[in-house]
Amino acid sequence: MKELPHGGDIYSIPGPVLDFSANINSLGIPEGVKQAVVSSVEGCVHYPDPLCRELRRALSEHESIPPDWLVFGNGAADLIFRLVWAVRPKRAVIAEPTFLEYGFALESSGCHIVSHRLRREEGFAVTRRLLDDLTPGTDLLFLCNPNNPTGRTIEPALLLAVVHRCAELGIRIVLDECFQDFLDDPNAHTLIPLLKEFPHVVILKAFTKIYAIPGLRLGYALCSDPALVQRLEQCGQPWAVSIPAQAAGVAALRETKYLERTRNLIRSQRERMIQELRLFGMDAVDSEANYVFFRAPRPGLREFLLDRGILIRSCANYPGLDEYDFRAVVRLPKENSRFLAACREF
């Protein structure tokens, strides 16, 4: 049986824990989304709409794009594998450390992977060094913005330079924007307004993290290349998105005040966590997302916190990282206080 190499694996932990390992919105599921899911249950006697028509209309308006640029999936992870199977790359570049499913998907297709390592001494930022790894013969580039697990965003001018280089070389870009909605100003970093100009770009987003519904599984891809969109649809099962998930997505798009509350919470609590962790001798990166990436001064922090009922994400299985590296989500103030108090004791 394959082990889950990600955060949120509370099922392997005996007893209740305060989960800081999964990058989920700590405000919980919006009330309107809960009500929509409950109301949708009666409809589960039918197959889901394979085209997600109602959700497609709502999301098309929300993202200001044509509805036929959207592909829905059973979470963003589903779409990552579909993309790889649709493109069938022979050579792909991944900027690492980053979300592990990119590599798993590429390995499943037998693709040769070039690991572009983000450097600790550069704060794990994407730099112009990436351009050197974009060479003729490369088929695909995976980028995560903001990156998981570091929380760093890519400087917009550099991202555009990467996009233009890929266009010149015929490289498709998969840009994972699943954590964009946690940023103070998501519009400053997204490439969605430029999709018409750049059909070689595929953007991934999800309802999972920002609306705290990982158990429902709802992600989507945006792309202006009709041929690739068609292949993405063909590479997935016909009923990938359940009736409750579709209902949750439609309801979530109405939750504008919830997003404002989320960003206000993350902004204040993230900075607090970074500063206090540094006071305790932890090397915390300047994250811009809803989680903090940091390095402990000695091994054993995960076990120490688990003994105190707190679960964090060990990043030891990320390329280029080790047992000293960790990620913790930003939770509610009292919960963060408990986490920080325990870290102070370490």
Buried (B, 14 or more C-beta within 10 A) or exposed (E): EEEEEBBBBEEEEEEEBBBBBBBBBBBBBBEBBBEBBEEBEEBEEEEBBBBBEEBBEBBBEEBEBEBEBBBBBBBBBBBBBBBBBBBEBEBBBBBBBBBBBBBBBBEEBEBEBBBBBBEBEEEBBBBEBBBEBBEEEBBBBBBBBBBBBBBBBBBEEBBBBBBEBBBEBEBBBBBBBBBBBBBEEBEEBBBBEBBEEBBBBBBBBBBBBBBBBBEBBBBBBBBBBEEBBEBBBEBBEEEBBBBBBBBBBBBBBBBEEBBEBBBEBBBEBBBBBBEBBEEBEBBBBBBBBBBBBBBBEEEEBBEBBBEBEBBBBBBEBBBBBEBBBBBBBBBEEEBBBBBBEBBEEB
